[in-house]
Amino acid sequence: MHLIMTLFYLPLVVAGCRTVKFIKEEGVALQNHVIKTVTDSNPISCGWQCADTPLCFSMNVRRLPNGSVTCELNNSSKIADPRDLTSSPGSHYYEPPVILLSLLAFRERYLE
Protein backbone atom coordinates (compact mmCIF):
# COMPACT_ATOMS: atom_id res chain seq x y z
CA MET A 1 0.00 0.00 0.00
CA HIS A 2 1.39 3.40 -0.98
CA LEU A 3 0.68 6.14 1.56
CA ILE A 4 1.11 9.79 0.78
CA MET A 5 1.44 12.02 3.83
CA THR A 6 1.33 15.79 3.73
CA LEU A 7 0.95 18.53 6.28
CA PHE A 8 -2.22 20.58 5.95
CA TYR A 9 -2.47 23.97 7.67
CA LEU A 10 -5.84 25.33 8.71
CA PRO A 11 -5.98 28.90 9.98
CA LEU A 12 -8.58 29.30 12.69
CA VAL A 13 -9.77 32.57 14.17
CA VAL A 14 -10.88 32.02 17.74
CA ALA A 15 -10.01 34.77 20.21
CA GLY A 16 -7.16 35.79 17.93
CA CYS A 17 -5.41 33.92 15.17
CA ARG A 18 -3.99 30.42 15.52
CA THR A 19 -3.10 27.63 13.15
CA VAL A 20 -4.16 24.01 13.47
CA LYS A 21 -2.05 21.52 11.56
CA PHE A 22 -3.28 18.21 10.18
CA ILE A 23 -1.24 15.38 8.71
CA LYS A 24 -2.94 13.94 5.62
CA GLU A 25 -2.80 10.35 4.40
CA GLU A 26 -4.41 9.55 1.06
CA GLY A 27 -6.37 6.39 0.29
CA VAL A 28 -7.14 5.42 3.88
CA ALA A 29 -9.86 6.10 6.48
CA LEU A 30 -10.29 5.34 10.18
CA GLN A 31 -13.23 2.97 10.68
CA ASN A 32 -15.49 2.40 13.73
CA HIS A 33 -14.93 5.79 15.42
CA VAL A 34 -17.18 8.29 13.58
CA ILE A 35 -18.98 10.63 15.99
CA LYS A 36 -20.34 13.11 13.44
CA THR A 37 -20.77 13.24 9.65
CA VAL A 38 -20.96 16.57 7.83
CA THR A 39 -21.40 17.37 4.13
CA ASP A 40 -20.01 20.67 2.87
CA SER A 41 -18.83 22.31 -0.33
CA ASN A 42 -15.39 23.16 1.08
CA PRO A 43 -12.97 20.56 2.49
CA ILE A 44 -11.42 23.17 4.80
CA SER A 45 -14.76 23.22 6.64
CA CYS A 46 -13.98 19.69 7.82
CA GLY A 47 -11.03 21.00 9.79
CA TRP A 48 -13.18 23.72 11.31
CA GLN A 49 -15.78 21.13 12.27
CA CYS A 50 -13.17 18.91 13.93
CA ALA A 51 -11.60 21.82 15.82
CA ASP A 52 -15.05 22.87 17.08
CA THR A 53 -16.19 19.37 18.08
CA PRO A 54 -15.19 18.09 21.51
CA LEU A 55 -13.38 14.75 21.33
CA CYS A 56 -12.62 15.00 17.61
CA PHE A 57 -9.13 13.56 17.22
CA SER A 58 -9.08 12.87 13.48
CA MET A 59 -11.25 12.99 10.37
CA ASN A 60 -11.93 11.16 7.12
CA VAL A 61 -12.68 13.30 4.07
CA ARG A 62 -14.14 12.06 0.77
CA ARG A 63 -15.11 14.11 -2.28
CA LEU A 64 -18.60 13.30 -3.60
CA PRO A 65 -19.55 13.14 -7.31
CA ASN A 66 -21.40 16.48 -7.03
CA GLY A 67 -18.19 18.24 -5.90
CA SER A 68 -19.04 18.55 -2.20
CA VAL A 69 -17.18 16.64 0.51
CA THR A 70 -18.25 14.32 3.30
CA CYS A 71 -16.37 14.78 6.55
CA GLU A 72 -16.40 12.01 9.14
CA LEU A 73 -15.20 13.27 12.51
CA ASN A 74 -13.57 10.57 14.64
CA ASN A 75 -13.26 10.22 18.41
CA SER A 76 -9.99 8.33 17.96
CA SER A 77 -6.89 8.33 15.77
CA LYS A 78 -4.59 5.89 14.00
CA ILE A 79 -2.21 6.25 16.93
CA ALA A 80 -4.81 4.99 19.40
CA ASP A 81 -6.44 2.46 17.05
CA PRO A 82 -3.99 1.57 14.25
CA ARG A 83 -5.93 -1.57 13.24
CA ASP A 84 -8.93 0.58 12.33
CA LEU A 85 -7.02 2.55 9.66
CA THR A 86 -8.04 0.75 6.48
CA SER A 87 -7.62 1.19 2.76
CA SER A 88 -10.36 3.42 1.34
CA PRO A 89 -9.73 4.62 -2.22
CA GLY A 90 -10.84 8.23 -2.64
CA SER A 91 -10.70 8.98 1.08
CA HIS A 92 -8.18 11.13 2.92
CA TYR A 93 -7.40 10.67 6.60
CA TYR A 94 -6.33 13.72 8.63
CA GLU A 95 -5.02 13.98 12.18
CA PRO A 96 -3.17 16.66 14.12
CA PRO A 97 0.47 15.95 15.00
CA VAL A 98 0.88 13.91 18.21
CA ILE A 99 1.84 16.88 20.38
CA LEU A 100 -1.35 18.70 19.40
CA LEU A 101 -3.45 15.63 20.26
CA SER A 102 -1.83 15.58 23.71
CA LEU A 103 -2.63 19.26 24.24
CA LEU A 104 -6.24 18.76 23.14
CA ALA A 105 -6.66 15.83 25.55
CA PHE A 106 -5.13 17.89 28.37
CA ARG A 107 -7.46 20.81 27.64
CA GLU A 108 -10.50 18.53 27.52
CA ARG A 109 -9.60 16.83 30.78
CA TYR A 110 -8.34 19.70 32.93
CA LEU A 111 -9.45 23.04 31.50
CA GLU A 112 -13.07 22.60 30.46
Accessible surface in RSA format (square Angstrom, percent):
REM  Atomic radii and reference values for relative SASA: ProtOr
REM  Chains: A
REM  Algorithm: Lee & Richards
REM  Probe-radius: 1.40
REM  Slices: 20
REM RES _ NUM      All-atoms   Total-Side   Main-Chain    Non-polar    All polar
REM                ABS   REL    ABS   REL    ABS   REL    ABS   REL    ABS   REL
RES MET A   1   172.72  89.4  83.56  55.3  89.16 212.3  97.88  83.2  74.84  99.1
RES HIS A   2   151.65  82.9 125.65  87.3  26.00  66.5  99.51 102.6  52.15  60.7
RES LEU A   3    70.57  39.3  49.69  35.6  20.87  52.5  49.69  34.9  20.87  56.2
RES ILE A   4    75.90  43.2  72.68  54.1   3.22   7.8  75.67  54.5   0.23   0.6
RES MET A   5   100.47  52.0  72.58  48.0  27.89  66.4  42.74  36.3  57.73  76.5
RES THR A   6    64.90  46.2  55.64  56.4   9.26  22.1  60.30  81.0   4.60   7.0
RES LEU A   7    84.29  46.9  57.57  41.2  26.71  67.2  57.66  40.5  26.62  71.6
RES PHE A   8    50.02  25.0  47.15  29.2   2.87   7.5  50.02  30.3   0.00   0.0
RES TYR A   9   116.00  54.2 100.44  57.1  15.56  40.5  74.49  56.0  41.51  51.2
RES LEU A  10     0.20   0.1   0.20   0.1   0.00   0.0   0.20   0.1   0.00   0.0
RES PRO A  11    77.96  56.8  76.23  69.5   1.73   6.3  76.23  62.9   1.73  10.8
RES LEU A  12     1.23   0.7   1.23   0.9   0.00   0.0   1.23   0.9   0.00   0.0
RES VAL A  13   107.55  70.8  90.84  82.2  16.71  40.3  90.84  78.9  16.71  45.3
RES VAL A  14    76.36  50.2  63.75  57.7  12.61  30.4  68.15  59.2   8.21  22.3
RES ALA A  15   115.51 106.2  56.89  87.8  58.62 133.3  77.57 109.2  37.95 100.5
RES GLY A  16    45.98  56.7   0.00   N/A  45.98  56.7  37.48 102.9   8.50  19.0
RES CYS A  17   108.13  81.8  71.28  79.5  36.85  86.6  33.81  85.7  74.32  80.1
RES ARG A  18   100.34  42.1  92.51  47.2   7.83  18.7  54.93  75.1  45.41  27.5
RES THR A  19    74.76  53.2  47.40  48.1  27.36  65.2  21.20  28.5  53.56  81.0
RES VAL A  20    15.61  10.3  15.28  13.8   0.33   0.8  15.61  13.6   0.00   0.0
RES LYS A  21    83.70  40.8  83.21  51.1   0.49   1.2  31.21  28.1  52.49  55.9
RES PHE A  22     2.49   1.2   2.49   1.5   0.00   0.0   2.49   1.5   0.00   0.0
RES ILE A  23    44.20  25.2  43.64  32.5   0.56   1.3  43.64  31.4   0.56   1.5
RES LYS A  24    41.07  20.0  41.07  25.2   0.00   0.0   4.45   4.0  36.61  39.0
RES GLU A  25     1.88   1.1   1.88   1.4   0.00   0.0   0.70   1.3   1.19   1.0
RES GLU A  26    53.12  30.5  50.18  38.0   2.94   7.0   9.41  18.2  43.71  35.7
RES GLY A  27    23.65  29.2   0.00   N/A  23.65  29.2  18.65  51.2   5.00  11.2
RES VAL A  28     1.42   0.9   1.42   1.3   0.00   0.0   1.42   1.2   0.00   0.0
RES ALA A  29     3.42   3.1   3.42   5.3   0.00   0.0   3.42   4.8   0.00   0.0
RES LEU A  30     0.81   0.5   0.00   0.0   0.81   2.0   0.00   0.0   0.81   2.2
RES GLN A  31    72.27  40.4  71.38  52.2   0.89   2.1  19.86  42.3  52.41  39.7
RES ASN A  32   123.98  85.5  81.00  78.3  42.99 103.5  34.75  83.6  89.23  86.2
RES HIS A  33    35.41  19.4  30.49  21.2   4.92  12.6  27.71  28.6   7.70   9.0
RES VAL A  34    64.97  42.8  34.71  31.4  30.26  72.9  34.71  30.2  30.26  82.1
RES ILE A  35    73.48  41.8  36.20  27.0  37.28  89.9  43.68  31.5  29.80  80.9
RES LYS A  36    90.91  44.4  83.06  51.0   7.85  18.7  55.94  50.3  34.98  37.3
RES THR A  37    82.00  58.3  52.76  53.5  29.24  69.7  39.30  52.8  42.71  64.6
RES VAL A  38    25.83  17.0  21.38  19.4   4.45  10.7  25.83  22.4   0.00   0.0
RES THR A  39    85.02  60.5  57.33  58.1  27.69  66.0  37.64  50.6  47.38  71.6
RES ASP A  40    45.76  32.1  38.23  38.1   7.53  17.8   8.98  21.1  36.78  36.7
RES SER A  41    92.03  77.8  73.09  97.5  18.95  43.6  44.65  95.1  47.38  66.4
RES ASN A  42    66.70  46.0  65.31  63.1   1.39   3.3  16.34  39.3  50.36  48.7
RES PRO A  43    48.44  35.3  45.02  41.0   3.42  12.4  45.02  37.2   3.42  21.3
RES ILE A  44    70.34  40.0  70.34  52.4   0.00   0.0  70.34  50.7   0.00   0.0
RES SER A  45    25.52  21.6  24.66  32.9   0.86   2.0   6.75  14.4  18.77  26.3
RES CYS A  46     0.11   0.1   0.11   0.1   0.00   0.0   0.11   0.3   0.00   0.0
RES GLY A  47     0.00   0.0   0.00   N/A   0.00   0.0   0.00   0.0   0.00   0.0
RES TRP A  48    85.64  34.4  85.59  41.4   0.05   0.1  74.71  39.8  10.93  17.7
RES GLN A  49    54.32  30.4  53.27  38.9   1.05   2.5   1.45   3.1  52.87  40.1
RES CYS A  50     5.93   4.5   3.44   3.8   2.49   5.8   0.00   0.0   5.93   6.4
RES ALA A  51    31.85  29.3   3.67   5.7  28.17  64.1  15.70  22.1  16.15  42.8
RES ASP A  52    99.92  70.0  70.04  69.7  29.88  70.7  31.33  73.7  68.60  68.4
RES THR A  53    23.05  16.4  16.58  16.8   6.47  15.4  15.50  20.8   7.55  11.4
RES PRO A  54    85.95  62.6  75.66  69.0  10.29  37.4  79.96  66.0   6.00  37.3
RES LEU A  55    94.47  52.6  87.80  62.8   6.67  16.8  89.11  62.6   5.36  14.4
RES CYS A  56     7.21   5.5   0.00   0.0   7.21  16.9   0.00   0.0   7.21   7.8
RES PHE A  57    37.83  18.9  37.83  23.4   0.00   0.0  37.83  22.9   0.00   0.0
RES SER A  58     0.00   0.0   0.00   0.0   0.00   0.0   0.00   0.0   0.00   0.0
RES MET A  59     2.19   1.1   2.19   1.4   0.00   0.0   2.19   1.9   0.00   0.0
RES ASN A  60     4.97   3.4   4.32   4.2   0.65   1.6   4.48  10.8   0.49   0.5
RES VAL A  61     6.73   4.4   6.40   5.8   0.33   0.8   6.70   5.8   0.02   0.1
RES ARG A  62    95.63  40.2  95.43  48.6   0.20   0.5  34.61  47.3  61.02  37.0
RES ARG A  63   131.05  55.0 113.03  57.6  18.02  42.9  58.65  80.2  72.39  43.9
RES LEU A  64    51.25  28.5  46.76  33.5   4.49  11.3  47.61  33.4   3.63   9.8
RES PRO A  65   145.97 106.4 101.80  92.8  44.17 160.5 115.59  95.4  30.38 188.8
RES ASN A  66   124.16  85.6  81.44  78.7  42.73 102.9  48.45 116.6  75.71  73.2
RES GLY A  67    34.15  42.1   0.00   N/A  34.15  42.1  28.27  77.6   5.89  13.2
RES SER A  68    17.25  14.6  15.23  20.3   2.02   4.7  15.45  32.9   1.80   2.5
RES VAL A  69     2.00   1.3   2.00   1.8   0.00   0.0   2.00   1.7   0.00   0.0
RES THR A  70    26.03  18.5  25.20  25.5   0.83   2.0  19.70  26.5   6.33   9.6
RES CYS A  71     0.28   0.2   0.28   0.3   0.00   0.0   0.00   0.0   0.28   0.3
RES GLU A  72    55.77  32.0  55.77  42.2   0.00   0.0   5.39  10.4  50.38  41.1
RES LEU A  73     0.00   0.0   0.00   0.0   0.00   0.0   0.00   0.0   0.00   0.0
RES ASN A  74     0.00   0.0   0.00   0.0   0.00   0.0   0.00   0.0   0.00   0.0
RES ASN A  75    67.79  46.7  52.02  50.3  15.77  38.0   4.55  10.9  63.24  61.1
RES SER A  76    10.33   8.7   5.99   8.0   4.35  10.0   9.15  19.5   1.19   1.7
RES SER A  77     6.98   5.9   6.72   9.0   0.25   0.6   1.13   2.4   5.85   8.2
RES LYS A  78    51.24  25.0  48.80  29.9   2.43   5.8  27.31  24.6  23.92  25.5
RES ILE A  79    88.89  50.6  65.14  48.5  23.76  57.3  71.44  51.4  17.45  47.4
RES ALA A  80    71.66  65.9  39.09  60.3  32.57  74.1  48.69  68.6  22.96  60.8
RES ASP A  81    44.02  30.8  40.34  40.2   3.68   8.7   4.94  11.6  39.09  39.0
RES PRO A  82    89.18  65.0  77.34  70.5  11.84  43.1  78.43  64.8  10.76  66.9
RES ARG A  83   227.04  95.3 200.56 102.2  26.49  63.1  80.72 110.3 146.32  88.7
RES ASP A  84    29.76  20.8  28.61  28.5   1.15   2.7   1.79   4.2  27.97  27.9
RES LEU A  85    36.34  20.2  18.83  13.5  17.51  44.0  18.83  13.2  17.51  47.1
RES THR A  86    55.28  39.3  51.20  51.9   4.07   9.7  50.77  68.2   4.50   6.8
RES SER A  87    75.38  63.7  52.15  69.6  23.23  53.5  31.09  66.2  44.29  62.0
RES SER A  88    17.73  15.0  14.78  19.7   2.95   6.8   6.20  13.2  11.54  16.2
RES PRO A  89   107.74  78.5  97.08  88.5  10.66  38.7 102.40  84.5   5.34  33.2
RES GLY A  90    47.09  58.1   0.00   N/A  47.09  58.1  32.22  88.4  14.87  33.3
RES SER A  91     5.42   4.6   5.42   7.2   0.00   0.0   0.00   0.0   5.42   7.6
RES HIS A  92    50.28  27.5  50.28  34.9   0.00   0.0  27.31  28.1  22.97  26.7
RES TYR A  93     0.63   0.3   0.63   0.4   0.00   0.0   0.63   0.5   0.00   0.0
RES TYR A  94    17.82   8.3  17.82  10.1   0.00   0.0   2.95   2.2  14.87  18.3
RES GLU A  95     7.53   4.3   7.53   5.7   0.00   0.0   1.75   3.4   5.77   4.7
RES PRO A  96     2.79   2.0   2.79   2.5   0.00   0.0   2.79   2.3   0.00   0.0
RES PRO A  97    30.89  22.5  29.89  27.2   1.00   3.6  30.89  25.5   0.00   0.0
RES VAL A  98    90.96  59.9  87.93  79.6   3.04   7.3  87.93  76.4   3.04   8.2
RES ILE A  99   124.42  70.8 120.55  89.8   3.87   9.3 122.07  87.9   2.34   6.4
RES LEU A 100    42.22  23.5  41.96  30.0   0.27   0.7  42.22  29.7   0.00   0.0
RES LEU A 101    19.47  10.8  18.19  13.0   1.28   3.2  18.37  12.9   1.10   3.0
RES SER A 102    60.96  51.5  48.31  64.5  12.65  29.1  31.64  67.4  29.32  41.1
RES LEU A 103   104.75  58.3 101.26  72.4   3.50   8.8 101.72  71.4   3.04   8.2
RES LEU A 104    44.47  24.8  42.55  30.4   1.91   4.8  42.81  30.1   1.66   4.5
RES ALA A 105    46.89  43.1  42.11  65.0   4.78  10.9  44.21  62.3   2.69   7.1
RES PHE A 106   104.47  52.3  99.77  61.8   4.69  12.2 103.76  62.9   0.71   2.0
RES ARG A 107    76.47  32.1  76.47  39.0   0.00   0.0  34.56  47.2  41.91  25.4
RES GLU A 108    56.75  32.6  46.20  34.9  10.55  25.1  17.30  33.5  39.45  32.2
RES ARG A 109   182.39  76.6 152.36  77.7  30.03  71.5  45.61  62.3 136.78  82.9
RES TYR A 110   132.11  61.7 101.12  57.5  30.99  80.6  76.82  57.7  55.30  68.2
RES LEU A 111   123.59  68.8  89.37  63.9  34.22  86.0  94.95  66.7  28.64  77.1
RES GLU A 112   136.37  78.3  69.87  52.9  66.50 158.3  66.65 128.9  69.72  56.9
END  Absolute sums over single chains surface
CHAIN  1 A     6580.4       5227.7       1352.7       4013.5       2566.9
END  Absolute sums over all chains
TOTAL          6580.4       5227.7       1352.7       4013.5       2566.9
